[in-house]
Amino acid sequence: MRIWIRDPLAILAGDEAAGGLVVEGDRIAECLVAGAAPATPCDHTFDASGHVVLPGLINTHHHFYQTLTRACGPALGKELFDWLEALYPIWAGLTPDQLDVASRLALAELLLSGCTTAADHHYVFPQGLEDAVDVQAAAARDMRMRVTLTRGSMNLSVDDGGLPPPSVVQDAETILADSERVIDAFHEPGEGAFVRIALAPCSPFSVTREIMRDTARLAEEKGVRLHTHLAETADENAFCEHTFGCRPLDYLEAVGWLGDRTWLAHGIHFTPEEIERLGRAGTGVAHCPGSNMVLASGLCPAVDLAAAGAPVGLGVDGSASEDASNLMQEVRQALQVQRLRYGAARIGHADVLHWATAGSAACLGRDDVGRIAPGRQADLALFKLDEPRFSGAGDPLAALVLCGAHRADRVMVGGAWRVIEGRIVDLDLEALMARHCEAARAMARGS
């Protein structure tokens, strides 16, 4: 089937696609200049004259399970370490059914915001949830979204000098064996993949040096990517200096992680010299502005990182810190916080849209998504500018960011419409929300 998405109001692809694009199967077959027609007839034509067309947005850092603890009373008004200590006992009761509904709700929320690919970092494995990645892979396939599921890990409990309780950590042998299992079971390495696996020890303060080293070796052997939280807070830097005798980036390099296989969550507290090292290594950074503001963690030096050559993407982070899973909202927040750091002249709407698309794709090691061009996967997000917030707006692409777009009208994944007129195809969202709310109440009760 060939679909002509015709004459968009604006498109994030330049003048060469001003006349729209043709989707054939799961790929973009043609981009058309204004006034041009497809090379061969199309089965369907979609009039996009009222839509701004973007590549599908790509979320580079999330914790799906945390949708169950939004605006959680015990964690309100706390910074990262205290926030984690308040939530770990609640998360210790996470069940497979709760993870399933949390993952589906997170994916639905992302999809409605124009997101077509999401990376999730799952690192909580209480008894009975040993197959967490299996649960998430099934949910993602049902939702028909692309995911990079990162098999997280923690093996340093509070008894060992870490932060998490013993009930949510695993031993090194279990972590490495299951990491290999989920790669073999689920990782799709080729173009158009819907499920990819990466390995993701949680953070320097929750895993041992040996887990970091052994995970890096396994990732290289299996050809998968590496992910972890790094340089998120000043407390983390102090922990690394006290525990390892070095700063977080030095520790990362010492355990074999500083390279283009790795992307990091947050990356706030780097020195200028460390930023240059990240750029030379090609190590990516997932900028999570909403979470960084809520937890008062600081401002990521994203403009400097990108200038140094480090891939920069965007992430919504967990819905217990950002309290939302809306990637288009995150684009606007990225623009705002980066302007606070760098001034209005150094960062514009085109930059943050790039981070949410091509930059995020680079973080995830994908060149088949994140851009509108012939041969790329047909992952698209279409937004209308028909709300009061857009009335009188000039530049349509700028209006998406500056006026606060937050919900897509249409979303396509792999050539198939997944959102039509603001509703997810073949999903009873109200029933999903009811199930999710009950799961959140049960988690809060500890049952």
Secondary structure, DSSP 8 states (H G I E B T S, - for coil): -EEEEES-SEETT-GGGTTEEEEETTEEEEEE-TT---SS--SEEEE-TTEEEEE-EEE----GGGGGGTT-GGGTT--HHHHHHHHHHHHTT--HHHHHHHHHHHHHHHHHTTEEEEEEEE----TT-TTHHHHHHHHHHHHT-EEEEEEEE----GGGTSSS-GGG---HHHHHHHHHHHHHHH---STT-SEEEEEEE--TTTS-HHHHHHHHHHHHHHT-EEEEEES-SHHHHHHHHHHHSS-HHHHHHHTT--STTEEEEE--S--HHHHHHHHHHT-EEEE-HHHHHHTT-----HHHHHHHT--EEE----TTTT----HHHHHHHHHHHHHHHH-GGG--HHHHHHIIIIIHHHHTT-SSSSS-STTSB--EEEEE--SGGGTT-SSHHHHHHHTT----SEEEETTEEEEETTEETT--HHHHHHHHHHHHHHHHHT-
